[in-house]
């Protein structure tokens, strides 16, 4: 790196890179202090030869995984860079992207990840399991003892600053890629971010919506806690969005105001869908969709009765021979 880094550029092996801007928003992590402590432990080094870990922050959407990583970076007083992973992310998107400049020349732009490597910041790879294997393969040398990446586009090798740290957030849903084992072995440990308890959930809503009335906050926390108990995926983010909409509806027309109860139920239905009006029924339907406690069927079960002697999976050893019974 050189003096130009302060101006948003850096030169490596004769290639001039334009750096990405850091993430500026602040974040407060409320409750679940143990998992923040665990994240900070991952980023420690206990010996000059030791290396930081790159943990996976795993949990349902909306529970604050990205906020947790931001809070950890703020605790270490390091600049924050966020890269949003998608299904069509390419290796060059993760590293260095060529851009046609006004003068007709090629300008090279460093991604938030590469910028964090060069500046000694924290990079959050957000929703990492939405990214394909080819893109992950380009990061394999970064997350082991080598700590570098190779940009084919720019023709350079980029080494990470000793202060560089990273974390990968991953949602627990089905719209994701299977990350190969050789990558998962580099993204350790797994830190599970769960739903907050009632006190923490109330504090989260009050932090984001300090202007909301206590009655509206209490309704929302009660709804969210019931959904957590029923193993539904409504999150603090959902509660915040519901309340924002309800509060906007309440303040929209002073001449014909909605009641608080009307506004809250309208927000619930419009933000989370009509099914959210009856959490118990929604939980039952979800359980049935997942198969409940039924025994999974094999292919033969579609063609043969379970007691059919021709059933290929029938266990003849469990049958009692009539002769053994003296019949």
C-alpha positions as CSV (number, residue, x, y, z in Angstrom):
1,X,0.0,0.0,0.0
2,X,1.0,3.6,-0.5
3,X,0.1,7.1,0.5
4,X,-2.8,7.1,-2.1
5,X,-4.7,4.8,0.2
6,X,-5.8,7.8,2.2
7,X,-7.4,9.2,-1.0
8,X,-9.3,6.0,-1.8
9,X,-6.8,4.3,-4.0
10,X,-4.0,1.8,-3.6
11,X,-1.4,0.4,-6.0
12,X,-0.3,-3.3,-6.0
13,X,2.3,-4.5,-8.5
14,X,1.6,-1.6,-10.8
15,X,-2.2,-2.0,-10.7
16,X,-4.1,0.9,-9.2
17,X,-7.2,-0.1,-7.3
18,X,-10.1,2.2,-6.3
19,X,-11.2,1.3,-2.7
20,X,-14.7,0.8,-1.6
21,X,-16.2,3.1,1.0
22,X,-16.7,1.6,4.5
23,X,-20.2,1.1,6.0
24,X,-21.0,4.1,8.2
25,X,-24.2,3.2,10.1
26,X,-23.7,2.4,13.8
27,X,-25.3,-0.6,15.5
28,X,-26.0,-1.6,19.1
29,X,-26.2,-5.3,20.0
30,X,-29.0,-5.8,22.6
31,X,-29.1,-8.9,24.8
32,X,-27.5,-12.3,24.1
33,X,-24.1,-10.9,25.3
34,X,-22.5,-14.4,25.3
35,X,-22.6,-14.7,21.5
36,X,-21.0,-11.3,21.1
37,X,-18.2,-12.5,23.4
38,X,-17.8,-15.6,21.4
39,X,-17.5,-13.6,18.2
40,X,-14.9,-11.4,19.6
41,X,-13.0,-14.4,20.8
42,X,-12.9,-15.7,17.2
43,X,-11.1,-12.5,16.1
44,X,-8.4,-12.6,18.9
45,X,-4.9,-13.8,18.3
46,X,-3.1,-15.4,21.2
47,X,0.4,-15.6,19.7
48,X,2.4,-13.8,16.9
49,X,2.0,-17.0,14.9
50,X,-1.8,-17.4,15.6
51,X,-4.4,-16.4,13.1
52,X,-8.0,-15.1,13.6
53,X,-11.0,-17.4,12.9
54,X,-13.7,-16.6,10.4
55,X,-17.0,-17.7,12.1
56,X,-20.3,-18.5,10.6
57,X,-23.2,-16.6,12.1
58,X,-26.2,-18.8,11.6
59,X,-29.9,-18.2,12.3
60,X,-33.3,-17.3,10.9
61,X,-33.7,-14.2,8.9
62,X,-34.2,-11.0,10.9
63,X,-32.6,-12.0,14.2
64,X,-29.7,-9.6,13.9
65,X,-26.8,-11.6,12.5
66,X,-25.4,-8.7,10.5
67,X,-26.0,-6.4,13.4
68,X,-24.0,-8.7,15.6
69,X,-21.0,-8.6,13.3
70,X,-21.2,-4.8,13.0
71,X,-21.3,-4.5,16.8
72,X,-18.2,-6.8,17.0
73,X,-16.3,-4.6,14.5
74,X,-17.3,-1.5,16.4
75,X,-16.0,-3.1,19.6
76,X,-12.6,-3.6,17.9
77,X,-12.8,-0.1,16.5
78,X,-12.2,-1.3,12.9
79,X,-13.8,0.0,9.7
80,X,-16.7,-2.2,8.5
81,X,-17.3,-3.4,5.0
82,X,-20.3,-5.5,3.9
83,X,-20.6,-7.6,0.8
84,X,-24.1,-8.9,0.0
85,X,-23.8,-12.4,-1.5
86,X,-26.2,-13.5,-4.1
87,X,-26.7,-16.6,-6.3
88,X,-25.1,-14.8,-9.3
89,X,-22.1,-13.5,-7.5
90,X,-18.9,-14.1,-9.6
91,X,-15.4,-14.4,-8.3
92,X,-14.4,-11.0,-9.9
93,X,-17.4,-9.4,-8.0
94,X,-15.9,-10.6,-4.8
95,X,-12.4,-9.4,-5.6
96,X,-11.6,-6.8,-8.3
97,X,-14.0,-5.6,-10.9
98,X,-12.8,-3.8,-14.2
99,X,-14.8,-0.7,-15.0
100,X,-14.6,1.4,-18.2
101,X,-13.6,4.9,-17.2
102,X,-14.5,8.1,-19.0
103,X,-11.2,8.3,-20.8
104,X,-11.7,4.8,-22.3
105,X,-9.2,3.1,-20.0
106,X,-10.0,0.3,-17.7
107,X,-10.3,1.2,-14.0
108,X,-10.0,-1.5,-11.3
109,X,-12.4,-1.3,-8.4
110,X,-11.6,-3.3,-5.2
111,X,-14.7,-5.0,-3.6
112,X,-15.6,-4.3,0.0
113,X,-13.9,-7.6,0.9
114,X,-10.6,-6.7,-0.8
115,X,-10.8,-3.2,0.7
116,X,-11.2,-4.6,4.1
117,X,-8.1,-6.9,3.5
118,X,-6.0,-3.9,2.4
119,X,-7.2,-1.5,5.1
120,X,-7.3,-3.9,8.0
121,X,-11.0,-3.8,8.5
122,X,-13.8,-6.2,9.1
123,X,-15.7,-7.7,6.1
124,X,-19.1,-9.2,6.6
125,X,-20.1,-11.6,3.9
126,X,-23.8,-11.3,4.3
127,X,-26.0,-14.4,3.4
128,X,-22.9,-16.4,2.3
129,X,-24.9,-19.6,1.6
130,X,-26.6,-17.8,-1.3
131,X,-23.3,-17.8,-3.1
132,X,-22.2,-20.6,-5.6
133,X,-19.1,-22.8,-5.2
134,X,-17.1,-21.2,-7.9
135,X,-17.1,-17.9,-6.0
136,X,-16.4,-19.6,-2.7
137,X,-13.4,-21.3,-4.3
138,X,-11.8,-18.0,-5.1
139,X,-11.7,-17.3,-1.3
140,X,-10.2,-20.6,-0.2
141,X,-6.7,-19.2,0.3
142,X,-8.0,-16.2,2.2
143,X,-9.5,-18.2,5.0
144,X,-6.6,-20.5,5.7
145,X,-3.0,-19.8,6.7
146,X,-2.2,-18.1,3.3
147,X,-4.5,-15.1,3.8
148,X,-4.4,-13.9,0.3
149,X,-6.6,-13.8,-2.9
150,X,-5.6,-13.9,-6.5
151,X,-7.4,-11.6,-8.9
152,X,-7.4,-13.1,-12.4
153,X,-8.9,-9.9,-13.8
154,X,-6.3,-7.6,-12.5
155,X,-3.4,-10.2,-12.6
156,X,-2.3,-9.5,-9.0
157,X,-2.1,-11.3,-5.7
158,X,-3.5,-9.4,-2.7
159,X,-2.4,-10.2,0.8
160,X,-4.6,-9.4,3.9
161,X,-3.5,-6.9,6.5
162,X,-2.8,-8.4,9.9
163,X,-5.8,-6.6,11.3
164,X,-8.2,-8.0,8.7
165,X,-11.2,-9.9,10.2
166,X,-14.2,-11.5,8.6
167,X,-17.5,-13.2,9.4
168,X,-20.1,-14.9,7.3
169,X,-23.8,-14.7,8.0
170,X,-26.1,-17.6,6.8
171,X,-29.8,-17.8,6.9
172,X,-31.5,-21.1,7.8
173,X,-33.8,-21.5,4.9
174,X,-34.1,-23.6,1.7
175,X,-33.3,-20.9,-0.9
176,X,-29.5,-21.4,-0.5
177,X,-26.6,-23.3,-2.0
178,X,-24.8,-26.2,-0.3
179,X,-21.4,-24.9,0.7
180,X,-18.7,-27.4,0.0
181,X,-16.9,-29.0,3.0
182,X,-13.5,-27.6,2.1
183,X,-15.0,-24.1,2.5
184,X,-17.0,-25.0,5.7
185,X,-13.8,-26.3,7.3
186,X,-12.4,-22.8,6.9
187,X,-15.4,-21.0,8.3
188,X,-15.3,-22.0,11.9
189,X,-16.8,-22.0,14.4
190,X,-20.5,-21.9,13.9
191,X,-22.3,-19.4,16.2
192,X,-26.0,-19.8,16.3
193,X,-28.1,-16.6,16.7
194,X,-31.5,-17.3,18.2
195,X,-34.6,-15.4,18.9
196,X,-34.4,-12.9,21.9
197,X,-36.3,-13.4,25.1
198,X,-39.2,-11.0,26.0
199,X,-37.1,-8.4,27.8
200,X,-34.5,-8.3,25.0
201,X,-37.1,-8.2,22.3
202,X,-38.8,-5.2,24.0
203,X,-35.4,-3.5,24.3
204,X,-34.7,-4.1,20.6
205,X,-38.1,-2.6,19.6
206,X,-37.6,0.4,21.9
207,X,-34.2,1.0,20.5
208,X,-35.4,1.1,16.9
209,X,-38.7,2.8,17.6
210,X,-38.3,5.1,20.7
211,X,-41.4,7.0,19.6
212,X,-43.7,4.0,19.8
213,X,-46.3,3.8,22.5
214,X,-45.9,1.2,25.3
215,X,-49.2,-0.5,24.4
216,X,-48.2,-1.0,20.7
217,X,-44.8,-2.3,21.8
218,X,-46.3,-4.8,24.3
219,X,-48.8,-6.1,21.6
220,X,-45.9,-6.7,19.2
221,X,-43.6,-8.4,21.8
222,X,-46.4,-10.7,22.9
223,X,-47.1,-11.7,19.2
224,X,-43.4,-12.3,18.5
225,X,-42.9,-14.4,21.7
226,X,-45.9,-16.6,20.8
227,X,-44.6,-17.1,17.3
228,X,-41.2,-18.1,18.7
229,X,-42.8,-20.7,21.1
230,X,-44.7,-22.1,18.1
231,X,-41.4,-22.4,16.1
232,X,-42.6,-19.9,13.5
233,X,-40.0,-17.6,11.8
234,X,-41.4,-14.1,12.6
235,X,-38.4,-12.1,13.8
236,X,-37.7,-8.8,15.5
237,X,-37.2,-7.3,12.1
238,X,-40.8,-8.3,11.3
239,X,-42.0,-6.7,14.5
240,X,-40.1,-3.4,13.7
241,X,-41.7,-3.2,10.2
242,X,-45.1,-4.0,11.6
243,X,-44.9,-1.2,14.1
244,X,-43.5,1.3,11.6
245,X,-46.5,0.7,9.3
246,X,-49.0,0.8,12.2
247,X,-47.6,4.1,13.5
248,X,-47.6,5.6,10.0
249,X,-51.3,4.6,9.6
250,X,-52.2,6.1,13.0
251,X,-50.6,9.5,12.2
252,X,-51.8,9.6,8.6
253,X,-55.2,11.2,9.1
254,X,-55.8,13.0,12.3
255,X,-59.4,13.8,11.3
256,X,-60.4,10.1,11.0
257,X,-57.9,8.2,13.1
258,X,-57.8,4.5,13.3
259,X,-57.8,2.9,16.7
260,X,-54.5,1.4,17.9
261,X,-56.0,-2.1,17.7
262,X,-57.2,-1.5,14.1
263,X,-53.9,-0.1,13.0
264,X,-51.9,-2.9,14.7
265,X,-54.0,-5.7,13.1
266,X,-53.9,-4.1,9.7
267,X,-50.1,-3.9,10.0
268,X,-50.0,-7.5,11.0
269,X,-52.0,-8.7,8.1
270,X,-50.4,-6.4,5.5
271,X,-46.8,-7.1,6.6
272,X,-46.9,-10.7,7.6
273,X,-50.0,-12.0,5.7
274,X,-53.5,-13.0,6.8
275,X,-52.2,-16.4,8.1
276,X,-50.4,-14.5,10.9
277,X,-53.7,-13.5,12.4
278,X,-54.0,-17.1,13.8
279,X,-50.6,-18.3,14.9
280,X,-51.8,-21.7,16.2
281,X,-53.4,-22.7,12.9
282,X,-50.3,-21.5,11.0
283,X,-48.1,-23.6,13.2
284,X,-50.3,-26.6,12.6
285,X,-50.2,-26.2,8.9
286,X,-46.4,-25.7,8.9
287,X,-46.0,-28.9,11.0
288,X,-48.2,-30.8,8.5
289,X,-46.2,-29.4,5.6
290,X,-43.0,-30.6,7.2
291,X,-44.5,-34.1,7.6
292,X,-45.1,-34.1,11.3
293,X,-44.0,-37.3,12.9
294,X,-44.9,-39.5,10.0
295,X,-42.5,-42.1,8.8
296,X,-40.9,-41.1,5.4
297,X,-42.1,-43.1,2.4
298,X,-39.8,-44.9,0.0
299,X,-40.4,-45.2,-3.7
300,X,-41.9,-48.8,-3.3
301,X,-44.6,-47.4,-1.0
302,X,-46.3,-45.7,-3.9
303,X,-46.7,-49.0,-5.7
304,X,-47.2,-51.7,-3.0
305,X,-49.3,-52.0,0.1
306,X,-47.1,-52.2,3.2
307,X,-48.3,-55.7,3.9
308,X,-48.0,-56.9,0.3
309,X,-45.6,-59.9,0.2
310,X,-44.1,-58.4,-3.0
311,X,-43.1,-55.2,-1.3
312,X,-39.3,-54.9,-1.8
313,X,-38.7,-53.3,1.6
314,X,-40.9,-55.8,3.5
315,X,-39.0,-57.4,6.4
316,X,-39.9,-61.1,6.3
317,X,-38.0,-61.7,9.6
318,X,-40.8,-59.9,11.5
319,X,-43.4,-62.3,10.2
320,X,-44.4,-65.2,12.4
321,X,-44.5,-68.5,10.6
322,X,-47.8,-70.2,11.2
323,X,-46.1,-73.5,11.7
324,X,-44.1,-72.1,14.6
325,X,-47.4,-71.3,16.3
326,X,-48.5,-74.9,15.8
327,X,-51.3,-73.8,13.4
